[in-house]
Amino acid sequence: MYSYELMETGCHYLIQEKENEALKLIKVHFKSDHAVCVSTYTEGEEIVWKKKSDEIFDIAECLDDKAVASWEKLFFSQDAFYEDEDE
């Protein structure tokens, strides 16, 4: 098992928190003595705190800058699309 303590600030990770769950993307913003502040991207962005000791079933990948840029382009273009639908 992995934990949030292993992750580096400023990095994006694809993780599986529990064995049979889908992958999800997170970004680690900063760490305190006992916790980390992360954004999760499942249905939009949500900023949450996790204990450093909280278990993660698998860290599938730490995304490189090129992958993050590609994902951001897709993510933010979808947000713009949904905002236009409301009008």
MODELLER restraints for C-alpha pairs under 7 A, 6 or more apart:
rsr = mdl.restraints
at = mdl.atoms
rsr.add(forms.Gaussian(group=physical.xy_distance, feature=features.Distance(at['CA:1:A'], at['CA:55:A']), mean=6.37, stdev=0.5))
rsr.add(forms.Gaussian(group=physical.xy_distance, feature=features.Distance(at['CA:1:A'], at['CA:56:A']), mean=6.09, stdev=0.5))
rsr.add(forms.Gaussian(group=physical.xy_distance, feature=features.Distance(at['CA:1:A'], at['CA:57:A']), mean=5.38, stdev=0.5))
rsr.add(forms.Gaussian(group=physical.xy_distance, feature=features.Distance(at['CA:1:A'], at['CA:58:A']), mean=6.92, stdev=0.5))
rsr.add(forms.Gaussian(group=physical.xy_distance, feature=features.Distance(at['CA:2:A'], at['CA:55:A']), mean=5.70, stdev=0.5))
rsr.add(forms.Gaussian(group=physical.xy_distance, feature=features.Distance(at['CA:2:A'], at['CA:56:A']), mean=4.97, stdev=0.5))
rsr.add(forms.Gaussian(group=physical.xy_distance, feature=features.Distance(at['CA:2:A'], at['CA:57:A']), mean=6.22, stdev=0.5))
rsr.add(forms.Gaussian(group=physical.xy_distance, feature=features.Distance(at['CA:2:A'], at['CA:58:A']), mean=6.49, stdev=0.5))
rsr.add(forms.Gaussian(group=physical.xy_distance, feature=features.Distance(at['CA:3:A'], at['CA:52:A']), mean=6.38, stdev=0.5))
rsr.add(forms.Gaussian(group=physical.xy_distance, feature=features.Distance(at['CA:3:A'], at['CA:53:A']), mean=5.59, stdev=0.5))
rsr.add(forms.Gaussian(group=physical.xy_distance, feature=features.Distance(at['CA:3:A'], at['CA:54:A']), mean=5.50, stdev=0.5))
rsr.add(forms.Gaussian(group=physical.xy_distance, feature=features.Distance(at['CA:3:A'], at['CA:55:A']), mean=4.53, stdev=0.5))
rsr.add(forms.Gaussian(group=physical.xy_distance, feature=features.Distance(at['CA:3:A'], at['CA:56:A']), mean=5.24, stdev=0.5))
rsr.add(forms.Gaussian(group=physical.xy_distance, feature=features.Distance(at['CA:4:A'], at['CA:52:A']), mean=4.82, stdev=0.5))
rsr.add(forms.Gaussian(group=physical.xy_distance, feature=features.Distance(at['CA:4:A'], at['CA:53:A']), mean=6.42, stdev=0.5))
rsr.add(forms.Gaussian(group=physical.xy_distance, feature=features.Distance(at['CA:4:A'], at['CA:54:A']), mean=6.25, stdev=0.5))
rsr.add(forms.Gaussian(group=physical.xy_distance, feature=features.Distance(at['CA:5:A'], at['CA:52:A']), mean=4.47, stdev=0.5))
rsr.add(forms.Gaussian(group=physical.xy_distance, feature=features.Distance(at['CA:5:A'], at['CA:53:A']), mean=6.45, stdev=0.5))
rsr.add(forms.Gaussian(group=physical.xy_distance, feature=features.Distance(at['CA:8:A'], at['CA:28:A']), mean=6.78, stdev=0.5))
rsr.add(forms.Gaussian(group=physical.xy_distance, feature=features.Distance(at['CA:9:A'], at['CA:28:A']), mean=5.01, stdev=0.5))
rsr.add(forms.Gaussian(group=physical.xy_distance, feature=features.Distance(at['CA:9:A'], at['CA:29:A']), mean=5.52, stdev=0.5))
rsr.add(forms.Gaussian(group=physical.xy_distance, feature=features.Distance(at['CA:9:A'], at['CA:30:A']), mean=5.41, stdev=0.5))
rsr.add(forms.Gaussian(group=physical.xy_distance, feature=features.Distance(at['CA:10:A'], at['CA:27:A']), mean=6.57, stdev=0.5))
rsr.add(forms.Gaussian(group=physical.xy_distance, feature=features.Distance(at['CA:10:A'], at['CA:28:A']), mean=5.42, stdev=0.5))
rsr.add(forms.Gaussian(group=physical.xy_distance, feature=features.Distance(at['CA:10:A'], at['CA:29:A']), mean=5.49, stdev=0.5))
rsr.add(forms.Gaussian(group=physical.xy_distance, feature=features.Distance(at['CA:11:A'], at['CA:27:A']), mean=5.62, stdev=0.5))
rsr.add(forms.Gaussian(group=physical.xy_distance, feature=features.Distance(at['CA:11:A'], at['CA:28:A']), mean=5.81, stdev=0.5))
rsr.add(forms.Gaussian(group=physical.xy_distance, feature=features.Distance(at['CA:11:A'], at['CA:62:A']), mean=6.98, stdev=0.5))
rsr.add(forms.Gaussian(group=physical.xy_distance, feature=features.Distance(at['CA:12:A'], at['CA:25:A']), mean=6.86, stdev=0.5))
rsr.add(forms.Gaussian(group=physical.xy_distance, feature=features.Distance(at['CA:12:A'], at['CA:26:A']), mean=5.57, stdev=0.5))
rsr.add(forms.Gaussian(group=physical.xy_distance, feature=features.Distance(at['CA:12:A'], at['CA:27:A']), mean=4.29, stdev=0.5))
rsr.add(forms.Gaussian(group=physical.xy_distance, feature=features.Distance(at['CA:12:A'], at['CA:28:A']), mean=6.68, stdev=0.5))
rsr.add(forms.Gaussian(group=physical.xy_distance, feature=features.Distance(at['CA:12:A'], at['CA:62:A']), mean=5.90, stdev=0.5))
rsr.add(forms.Gaussian(group=physical.xy_distance, feature=features.Distance(at['CA:12:A'], at['CA:63:A']), mean=5.59, stdev=0.5))
rsr.add(forms.Gaussian(group=physical.xy_distance, feature=features.Distance(at['CA:13:A'], at['CA:25:A']), mean=5.68, stdev=0.5))
rsr.add(forms.Gaussian(group=physical.xy_distance, feature=features.Distance(at['CA:13:A'], at['CA:26:A']), mean=5.37, stdev=0.5))
rsr.add(forms.Gaussian(group=physical.xy_distance, feature=features.Distance(at['CA:13:A'], at['CA:27:A']), mean=6.34, stdev=0.5))
rsr.add(forms.Gaussian(group=physical.xy_distance, feature=features.Distance(at['CA:13:A'], at['CA:61:A']), mean=5.69, stdev=0.5))
rsr.add(forms.Gaussian(group=physical.xy_distance, feature=features.Distance(at['CA:13:A'], at['CA:62:A']), mean=4.46, stdev=0.5))
rsr.add(forms.Gaussian(group=physical.xy_distance, feature=features.Distance(at['CA:13:A'], at['CA:63:A']), mean=5.86, stdev=0.5))
rsr.add(forms.Gaussian(group=physical.xy_distance, feature=features.Distance(at['CA:14:A'], at['CA:23:A']), mean=6.10, stdev=0.5))
rsr.add(forms.Gaussian(group=physical.xy_distance, feature=features.Distance(at['CA:14:A'], at['CA:24:A']), mean=5.49, stdev=0.5))
rsr.add(forms.Gaussian(group=physical.xy_distance, feature=features.Distance(at['CA:14:A'], at['CA:25:A']), mean=4.63, stdev=0.5))
rsr.add(forms.Gaussian(group=physical.xy_distance, feature=features.Distance(at['CA:14:A'], at['CA:26:A']), mean=6.52, stdev=0.5))
rsr.add(forms.Gaussian(group=physical.xy_distance, feature=features.Distance(at['CA:14:A'], at['CA:59:A']), mean=6.20, stdev=0.5))
rsr.add(forms.Gaussian(group=physical.xy_distance, feature=features.Distance(at['CA:14:A'], at['CA:60:A']), mean=5.45, stdev=0.5))
rsr.add(forms.Gaussian(group=physical.xy_distance, feature=features.Distance(at['CA:14:A'], at['CA:61:A']), mean=5.29, stdev=0.5))
rsr.add(forms.Gaussian(group=physical.xy_distance, feature=features.Distance(at['CA:14:A'], at['CA:62:A']), mean=6.51, stdev=0.5))
rsr.add(forms.Gaussian(group=physical.xy_distance, feature=features.Distance(at['CA:15:A'], at['CA:23:A']), mean=5.39, stdev=0.5))
rsr.add(forms.Gaussian(group=physical.xy_distance, feature=features.Distance(at['CA:15:A'], at['CA:24:A']), mean=5.52, stdev=0.5))
rsr.add(forms.Gaussian(group=physical.xy_distance, feature=features.Distance(at['CA:15:A'], at['CA:25:A']), mean=6.47, stdev=0.5))
rsr.add(forms.Gaussian(group=physical.xy_distance, feature=features.Distance(at['CA:15:A'], at['CA:58:A']), mean=5.74, stdev=0.5))
rsr.add(forms.Gaussian(group=physical.xy_distance, feature=features.Distance(at['CA:15:A'], at['CA:59:A']), mean=4.49, stdev=0.5))
rsr.add(forms.Gaussian(group=physical.xy_distance, feature=features.Distance(at['CA:15:A'], at['CA:60:A']), mean=5.48, stdev=0.5))
rsr.add(forms.Gaussian(group=physical.xy_distance, feature=features.Distance(at['CA:16:A'], at['CA:22:A']), mean=6.26, stdev=0.5))
rsr.add(forms.Gaussian(group=physical.xy_distance, feature=features.Distance(at['CA:16:A'], at['CA:23:A']), mean=4.84, stdev=0.5))
rsr.add(forms.Gaussian(group=physical.xy_distance, feature=features.Distance(at['CA:16:A'], at['CA:24:A']), mean=6.47, stdev=0.5))
rsr.add(forms.Gaussian(group=physical.xy_distance, feature=features.Distance(at['CA:16:A'], at['CA:56:A']), mean=6.48, stdev=0.5))
rsr.add(forms.Gaussian(group=physical.xy_distance, feature=features.Distance(at['CA:16:A'], at['CA:57:A']), mean=5.69, stdev=0.5))
rsr.add(forms.Gaussian(group=physical.xy_distance, feature=features.Distance(at['CA:16:A'], at['CA:58:A']), mean=5.10, stdev=0.5))
rsr.add(forms.Gaussian(group=physical.xy_distance, feature=features.Distance(at['CA:16:A'], at['CA:59:A']), mean=6.43, stdev=0.5))
rsr.add(forms.Gaussian(group=physical.xy_distance, feature=features.Distance(at['CA:17:A'], at['CA:56:A']), mean=4.42, stdev=0.5))
rsr.add(forms.Gaussian(group=physical.xy_distance, feature=features.Distance(at['CA:17:A'], at['CA:57:A']), mean=5.05, stdev=0.5))
rsr.add(forms.Gaussian(group=physical.xy_distance, feature=features.Distance(at['CA:17:A'], at['CA:58:A']), mean=6.65, stdev=0.5))
rsr.add(forms.Gaussian(group=physical.xy_distance, feature=features.Distance(at['CA:18:A'], at['CA:56:A']), mean=6.52, stdev=0.5))
rsr.add(forms.Gaussian(group=physical.xy_distance, feature=features.Distance(at['CA:18:A'], at['CA:57:A']), mean=5.11, stdev=0.5))
rsr.add(forms.Gaussian(group=physical.xy_distance, feature=features.Distance(at['CA:19:A'], at['CA:57:A']), mean=5.73, stdev=0.5))
rsr.add(forms.Gaussian(group=physical.xy_distance, feature=features.Distance(at['CA:24:A'], at['CA:41:A']), mean=6.81, stdev=0.5))
rsr.add(forms.Gaussian(group=physical.xy_distance, feature=features.Distance(at['CA:24:A'], at['CA:42:A']), mean=6.56, stdev=0.5))
rsr.add(forms.Gaussian(group=physical.xy_distance, feature=features.Distance(at['CA:25:A'], at['CA:40:A']), mean=6.02, stdev=0.5))
rsr.add(forms.Gaussian(group=physical.xy_distance, feature=features.Distance(at['CA:25:A'], at['CA:41:A']), mean=5.56, stdev=0.5))
rsr.add(forms.Gaussian(group=physical.xy_distance, feature=features.Distance(at['CA:26:A'], at['CA:38:A']), mean=6.37, stdev=0.5))
rsr.add(forms.Gaussian(group=physical.xy_distance, feature=features.Distance(at['CA:26:A'], at['CA:39:A']), mean=5.40, stdev=0.5))
rsr.add(forms.Gaussian(group=physical.xy_distance, feature=features.Distance(at['CA:26:A'], at['CA:40:A']), mean=4.53, stdev=0.5))
rsr.add(forms.Gaussian(group=physical.xy_distance, feature=features.Distance(at['CA:26:A'], at['CA:41:A']), mean=6.23, stdev=0.5))
rsr.add(forms.Gaussian(group=physical.xy_distance, feature=features.Distance(at['CA:27:A'], at['CA:38:A']), mean=5.40, stdev=0.5))
rsr.add(forms.Gaussian(group=physical.xy_distance, feature=features.Distance(at['CA:27:A'], at['CA:39:A']), mean=5.19, stdev=0.5))
rsr.add(forms.Gaussian(group=physical.xy_distance, feature=features.Distance(at['CA:27:A'], at['CA:40:A']), mean=6.78, stdev=0.5))
rsr.add(forms.Gaussian(group=physical.xy_distance, feature=features.Distance(at['CA:28:A'], at['CA:37:A']), mean=6.13, stdev=0.5))
rsr.add(forms.Gaussian(group=physical.xy_distance, feature=features.Distance(at['CA:28:A'], at['CA:38:A']), mean=4.47, stdev=0.5))
rsr.add(forms.Gaussian(group=physical.xy_distance, feature=features.Distance(at['CA:28:A'], at['CA:39:A']), mean=6.67, stdev=0.5))
rsr.add(forms.Gaussian(group=physical.xy_distance, feature=features.Distance(at['CA:29:A'], at['CA:37:A']), mean=5.55, stdev=0.5))
rsr.add(forms.Gaussian(group=physical.xy_distance, feature=features.Distance(at['CA:29:A'], at['CA:38:A']), mean=5.51, stdev=0.5))
rsr.add(forms.Gaussian(group=physical.xy_distance, feature=features.Distance(at['CA:30:A'], at['CA:36:A']), mean=5.86, stdev=0.5))
rsr.add(forms.Gaussian(group=physical.xy_distance, feature=features.Distance(at['CA:30:A'], at['CA:37:A']), mean=5.50, stdev=0.5))
rsr.add(forms.Gaussian(group=physical.xy_distance, feature=features.Distance(at['CA:31:A'], at['CA:37:A']), mean=6.30, stdev=0.5))
rsr.add(forms.Gaussian(group=physical.xy_distance, feature=features.Distance(at['CA:34:A'], at['CA:51:A']), mean=6.05, stdev=0.5))
rsr.add(forms.Gaussian(group=physical.xy_distance, feature=features.Distance(at['CA:34:A'], at['CA:52:A']), mean=5.71, stdev=0.5))
rsr.add(forms.Gaussian(group=physical.xy_distance, feature=features.Distance(at['CA:35:A'], at['CA:49:A']), mean=6.58, stdev=0.5))
rsr.add(forms.Gaussian(group=physical.xy_distance, feature=features.Distance(at['CA:35:A'], at['CA:50:A']), mean=5.54, stdev=0.5))
rsr.add(forms.Gaussian(group=physical.xy_distance, feature=features.Distance(at['CA:35:A'], at['CA:51:A']), mean=4.22, stdev=0.5))
rsr.add(forms.Gaussian(group=physical.xy_distance, feature=features.Distance(at['CA:35:A'], at['CA:52:A']), mean=4.77, stdev=0.5))
rsr.add(forms.Gaussian(group=physical.xy_distance, feature=features.Distance(at['CA:36:A'], at['CA:49:A']), mean=5.67, stdev=0.5))
rsr.add(forms.Gaussian(group=physical.xy_distance, feature=features.Distance(at['CA:36:A'], at['CA:50:A']), mean=5.39, stdev=0.5))
rsr.add(forms.Gaussian(group=physical.xy_distance, feature=features.Distance(at['CA:36:A'], at['CA:51:A']), mean=6.30, stdev=0.5))
rsr.add(forms.Gaussian(group=physical.xy_distance, feature=features.Distance(at['CA:36:A'], at['CA:52:A']), mean=6.14, stdev=0.5))
rsr.add(forms.Gaussian(group=physical.xy_distance, feature=features.Distance(at['CA:37:A'], at['CA:47:A']), mean=6.98, stdev=0.5))
rsr.add(forms.Gaussian(group=physical.xy_distance, feature=features.Distance(at['CA:37:A'], at['CA:48:A']), mean=5.81, stdev=0.5))
rsr.add(forms.Gaussian(group=physical.xy_distance, feature=features.Distance(at['CA:37:A'], at['CA:49:A']), mean=4.58, stdev=0.5))
rsr.add(forms.Gaussian(group=physical.xy_distance, feature=features.Distance(at['CA:37:A'], at['CA:50:A']), mean=6.49, stdev=0.5))
rsr.add(forms.Gaussian(group=physical.xy_distance, feature=features.Distance(at['CA:38:A'], at['CA:47:A']), mean=5.66, stdev=0.5))
rsr.add(forms.Gaussian(group=physical.xy_distance, feature=features.Distance(at['CA:38:A'], at['CA:48:A']), mean=5.51, stdev=0.5))
rsr.add(forms.Gaussian(group=physical.xy_distance, feature=features.Distance(at['CA:38:A'], at['CA:49:A']), mean=6.25, stdev=0.5))
rsr.add(forms.Gaussian(group=physical.xy_distance, feature=features.Distance(at['CA:39:A'], at['CA:45:A']), mean=6.24, stdev=0.5))
rsr.add(forms.Gaussian(group=physical.xy_distance, feature=features.Distance(at['CA:39:A'], at['CA:46:A']), mean=5.39, stdev=0.5))
rsr.add(forms.Gaussian(group=physical.xy_distance, feature=features.Distance(at['CA:39:A'], at['CA:47:A']), mean=4.30, stdev=0.5))
rsr.add(forms.Gaussian(group=physical.xy_distance, feature=features.Distance(at['CA:39:A'], at['CA:48:A']), mean=6.22, stdev=0.5))
rsr.add(forms.Gaussian(group=physical.xy_distance, feature=features.Distance(at['CA:40:A'], at['CA:46:A']), mean=5.29, stdev=0.5))
rsr.add(forms.Gaussian(group=physical.xy_distance, feature=features.Distance(at['CA:40:A'], at['CA:47:A']), mean=6.40, stdev=0.5))
